[in-house]
Amino acid sequence: MGTFSIRHGDQGSTVIAFAEEVLGGSEALELSSLIREACAEPSARVVLDLARVVRMNSSGLGMLVGALATVRKHNARLFLACVPDHVMSLLTMTQLISVFDLQPTVDEALQAS
């Protein structure tokens, strides 16, 4: 399996599920490409499913911030779903928790307004 798994849903929604490690590098380029593709849909909604993440470093956080910037540039919406406690701690420490729309599940992210 690759770094990400993709699921396309209704009304321009795309769910991108992350692998266990989010450490930047080539996966940052892959994610950026996936986000741009997802934003090509009208009224795009992108959900990043972080349920499987066991390790994330500062480059991984940078990937999330980059995704948010791209989505906003395309007037789309970005949600983080199933955020593990250790990633939530990183978001809190870096004060990024206030810039992301966090949802407890993928389904709730897809239904959020």
N, C-alpha and C positions, 0 to 999 in steps of 0.2 A: 504494500500500500504506500502511496505517496505521502507527502507531508500533509496534504489537506484532502478532505473529501467534500464534494460539492453536491448540493441538492437544490434544485430549482423548484420553486413553489408557485402559488397563484399570485396574480397581480404584481409581477415584477419582483418577487421576493427570491432571495438567494441565501441559503444557509451554507456557511463555510465552517466545517468542523476541523479543529486543529489536532495535530498529533500530540504525543506526550511531551516533547521538548520544543520550546519556542526560543530559539537562540540566535535568530537573525541569519546573516549570510545569504546563501542562494534562496532560502525559503522566503526572505523578505521580497526579493524580486518576483517570486512566484505569487505571493499574496498580493502584491501591488497589481500584477497583471489580472488576477482573478477579481479584484475589487473594481478595476476599470471596466472589465467585461460586465460585471453585475450592474454597474452604474449606467450602462448603455440602455437598459430597460427603462421605459417611462415609469415614473413614480417608484423608482427602485427602493427596496428595503433590503439591507444586508444584515444578516445575523451571523455573528462570530460565535460559534459554539466552542467554549473552552473546557467542556466537561472532562476531557481526557488529559489535559495539561498537568504534568507533574513537575515540570521545571521550566522556568522562564527567567531570562536575564534582562538586563537593560536594553539590549538590542531587540528582544521580544516586545518590551514595552514600546520601543520606538516603532515597531511594526504596527502596533495598535494605533498609535498616534498618527502614523502615516496613512493608515486606512481611514481614520476619521477625517483627516484633511482632504483626502481624495473624494470621499463620499459627500462632504459638505460642498466641495467645489462643483459637484454635479447635482446639487440640490436634492440629494437622496437622504435616506435615513440609515443610521448604523446603530445596532444593538449588540451588546455583549450578553451572552446567555450562559447559564450554568458555570458561573465564575467560581473556581475553587478557592478555598480560604487563603491559601498561600498567595494566589494572584490578587485576591482582594486586599491582602495586606500590602502588597507592592503598590497597588493603585491608591490605597489610603496614604501610605508613606510619601508617595510622590505627588499627592493631592490631585491625581488624575481621576479619582473617583467622581469628582464633581463635573467632569467634562463628558463622561460616557453615560449612555442610557443603559442601565443594567437591568436585566430581567432574570428571574429565577429559572425559567425553562425556555427552550426554543419555541414551544407553542405559544407561550405568553409573549415572547418577543415578536412573533409573527402577528399576533393580534393587538399589540400595543398601538396606541394612536399617537 
